[in-house]
Structures are given as structure tokens and as C-alpha cells.
Amino acid sequence: MHEWTEQAQKDAEQKVFRMAANDPEFRKLALSNGRAAVEKATGRSLPSGFTIRFVDPAGAHLTAVLPPAAYEEQELSEHELSAVAGGKGHRHRGGSGGSGDGGSGGPVAPTPDGGDSGE
């Protein structure tokens, strides 16, 4: 099976555009069934689950891809896991139950102005 590389995709797109510009029946096919048009133009099947839609330039069109559904189970990326876990170390915010080291060399708590109170 021949893989759909970026170059193969570009070549297929150009072929579909050229055919749609010159053949009214092919243009109707491209507008009604993009997958069938690509397969007819290239002689190759598209990957399962891949959809393609062509639109006529007449009129106003907007195609927006929705983000993944929040209710679908997804794994977090390493970056997202770091953000959830804190990722940058631990800062003691003060209060009772401290280490009792009197602040010498221990964690520092941020001050209201955003600086560190230990400096």
C-alpha cells in the first residue's frame, strides 16, 4: 500500500483542482463526495476515517474543525501532566506545621507583590 505523504496529498489536491476546473461532471462529484473525487482522480484509496470536502468559491463559506470532545477519554501529554503536577518544584506557603528551621535555607513563600520573602 502506498502511503499518503505530504507530497502525495499536494499532488492529489492539484489533480482534483485541475480536473474540477475542466470537467463539470467531475466538479459535481468533488462538491458532493470529496472522497470519491480524490479516489477517482488518483486511483488510490484514502485512509479509513479520513474525510475531505470541497466547496465552490461562490458565496461565503466557513469550515471550522471542532476541538476533541471533552467527554471522550484522552490521555494527557507530558506537558499537560507537568502542568497538573506543578512541574516546577514545591514552594512552602507558610502557616503552621512548618519545618521549624527558622527560614534559614528552607523554602521561601511568595510575598503579596510577587517577590520572595526569603531574600
N, C-alpha and C positions, 0 to 999 in steps of 0.2 A: 504494500500500500504506500502510495506517495504521500508524504506529509505536507500539510498546508503551511509552508514557510511564509514569512512576511513578504518575500518577493513573489511567491506564487499567488498570494492574496492580491497584491497590487496588479499583477498580470491579469488575473481573473476579472478584477474590477474594470480595468481598461478595456478588456474584450467585451464585457457586458455593456459598458457605456457606448462603445463603438457600434455594437450590434443594435442597441436600443435607439441610437440616433439615426440608423439607416433602415430599420425593419419595423414597420408599425405593429406587426403581429408579435414579434419578439418583445417590443416595448410593452404591449399589453400584458404579456406573460411576466415580465420583470416587475411591473406595477402590482400584479395580482398575486404572484408567487415567486418571490426573490430567490428562494432555494432552488426551485425548478429552473429558473433562468440561468443561475450560475452553473448548475449541473449541465444544462443544455449547451451553454457557451464553452465550457471547459472539458466536458466529458468526464468529469470527476465528481464524486460524491462529497458532500460537505460532512464534517464530523457530526455525529449524533448529538442532538440537543442544540446545535448551532442554528440560529435564525438570522435571516437577513431581509431587510425591507428597503425597497427603492421607492422614492417619491418623485412625482413630477414637479418641476420647478415652478409651475403655475400656482399662484396662491401662496398663502403663508403656511408654513409647516414648522412644527417643533417636535422633535423626538427627544424625550428625556428618559434616561435609564434610572430606574428607582434603585435606592440602596438595598442591600440584602435585608430581608425581613428580620426584625428583631426577635421574633418568636422561633426562628429556625436555630437549632443548636449549632453553635460555632465555637471553634477553639480560638483562644486569644493568641495573638502574635507575641513574640518575645518582648517587643517594645511595650505592648499593652500590659503584659504580665508585670514588667518592671514598674510601670506607672501605677498599677494597682497595689503592688507590694511596697511602694515607696521609692525603691530604686536608688536612692542617694544616701543611704545610711540613716542613723537614728539620731534625733535631737531630743534632749530632755527638756520638757516644758516647765519644769519647776513643780512646786506643790509638795505635799507630804510624801513620805516614803522614799525620799531621795537616797543617794548612796552615802551621805554623811561625810563626804570628802571635803566639804567646805568650799567647793568650787575650784580647787587648785588642779588644773589639768583635766578636769572632767568635762562632760558635755556642756554646751552653752545653750541658753534659752534665748530666743529672739526677743528684742525689745519692741515696744509698740511702733517705733519708727522704722522697723525692718532690719536694724543692725543687730549685732550680737552683744549681749550684756556682759560677756566674759572678756571683753577687750577694752 
